[in-house]
């Protein structure tokens, strides 16, 4: 059940590689992240409203048919 020396070395190597890859990431600045967050929220709200309107129109159409 215990890890062998090779497995421990493999895990350590994997975490070192992960750390190196994280250093390569170019994180957005605070202003850019905030703008993108607002854009995602706004688009989500608009899309939700469009879906709600379509749903209501379909319900009215189904009641009209029935």
GROMACS elastic network, one bead per residue, 0.5 to 0.9 nm:
[ bonds ]
;  ai    aj funct       b0    kb
    3     6     6  0.80182   500
    3     7     6  0.58826   500
    3     8     6  0.63885   500
    4     7     6  0.52026   500
    4     8     6  0.63340   500
    4     9     6  0.86477   500
    5     8     6  0.51408   500
    5     9     6  0.61299   500
    5    10     6  0.85397   500
    6     9     6  0.50500   500
    6    10     6  0.60743   500
    6    11     6  0.86488   500
    7    11     6  0.61942   500
    7    12     6  0.86132   500
    8    11     6  0.51255   500
    8    12     6  0.61916   500
    8    13     6  0.85355   500
    9    12     6  0.50874   500
    9    13     6  0.60340   500
    9    14     6  0.84919   500
   10    13     6  0.50633   500
   10    14     6  0.60726   500
   10    15     6  0.86854   500
   11    14     6  0.50150   500
   11    15     6  0.62758   500
   11    16     6  0.86310   500
   12    15     6  0.52039   500
   12    16     6  0.61905   500
   12    17     6  0.86198   500
   13    16     6  0.50580   500
   13    17     6  0.61643   500
   13    18     6  0.85467   500
   14    17     6  0.51057   500
   14    18     6  0.61455   500
   14    19     6  0.86817   500
   15    19     6  0.61495   500
   15    20     6  0.86306   500
   16    19     6  0.50929   500
   16    20     6  0.63170   500
   16    21     6  0.87187   500
   17    20     6  0.50610   500
   17    21     6  0.62061   500
   17    22     6  0.86366   500
   18    21     6  0.51063   500
   18    22     6  0.61795   500
   18    23     6  0.87186   500
   19    22     6  0.51384   500
   19    23     6  0.64045   500
   19    24     6  0.89658   500
   20    23     6  0.52326   500
   20    24     6  0.67182   500
   21    24     6  0.51621   500
   21    25     6  0.68885   500
   22    25     6  0.53836   500
   22    26     6  0.88120   500
   23    26     6  0.79852   500
   27    33     6  0.89565   500
   28    31     6  0.80789   500
   28    32     6  0.60061   500
   28    33     6  0.59190   500
   29    32     6  0.54326   500
   29    33     6  0.61908   500
   29    34     6  0.86390   500
   30    33     6  0.51847   500
   30    34     6  0.61095   500
   30    35     6  0.86705   500
   31    34     6  0.51202   500
   31    35     6  0.62131   500
   31    36     6  0.86596   500
   32    35     6  0.51328   500
   32    36     6  0.61816   500
   32    37     6  0.85356   500
   33    36     6  0.51825   500
   33    37     6  0.60809   500
   33    38     6  0.86554   500
   34    37     6  0.50502   500
   34    38     6  0.62027   500
   34    39     6  0.85968   500
   35    38     6  0.51959   500
   35    39     6  0.61792   500
   35    40     6  0.86983   500
   36    39     6  0.50067   500
   36    40     6  0.61855   500
   36    41     6  0.86439   500
   37    40     6  0.51768   500
   37    41     6  0.62314   500
   37    42     6  0.85883   500
   38    41     6  0.51492   500
   38    42     6  0.60354   500
   38    43     6  0.85389   500
   39    42     6  0.51285   500
   39    43     6  0.60712   500
   39    44     6  0.84438   500
   40    43     6  0.52489   500
   40    44     6  0.60489   500
   40    45     6  0.86413   500
   41    44     6  0.50629   500
   41    45     6  0.62005   500
   41    46     6  0.86859   500
   42    45     6  0.51806   500
   42    46     6  0.62184   500
   42    47     6  0.85392   500
   43    46     6  0.51270   500
   43    47     6  0.59681   500
   43    48     6  0.83788   500
   44    47     6  0.51419   500
   44    48     6  0.59636   500
   44    49     6  0.85539   500
   45    48     6  0.50360   500
   45    49     6  0.61786   500
   45    50     6  0.86855   500
   46    49     6  0.50921   500
   46    50     6  0.62523   500
   46    51     6  0.86836   500
   47    50     6  0.50629   500
   47    51     6  0.62013   500
   47    52     6  0.85813   500
   48    51     6  0.51404   500
   48    52     6  0.61395   500
   48    53     6  0.86866   500
   49    52     6  0.50103   500
   49    53     6  0.61897   500
   49    54     6  0.86097   500
   50    53     6  0.51874   500
   50    54     6  0.62088   500
   50    55     6  0.85512   500
   51    54     6  0.51108   500
   51    55     6  0.60529   500
   51    56     6  0.86071   500
   52    55     6  0.50104   500
   52    56     6  0.61742   500
   52    57     6  0.86458   500
   53    56     6  0.50910   500
   53    57     6  0.61942   500
   53    58     6  0.86223   500
   54    57     6  0.50715   500
   54    58     6  0.61587   500
   54    59     6  0.85976   500
   55    58     6  0.51292   500
   55    59     6  0.61863   500
   55    60     6  0.86918   500
   56    59     6  0.50384   500
   56    60     6  0.62327   500
   56    61     6  0.85788   500
   57    60     6  0.51198   500
   57    61     6  0.61253   500
   57    62     6  0.85970   500
   58    62     6  0.60734   500
   58    63     6  0.85925   500
   59    62     6  0.50691   500
   59    63     6  0.61933   500
   59    64     6  0.85340   500
   60    63     6  0.51443   500
   60    64     6  0.61151   500
   60    65     6  0.86724   500
   61    65     6  0.62295   500
   61    66     6  0.86651   500
   62    65     6  0.50954   500
   62    66     6  0.61247   500
   63    66     6  0.51242   500
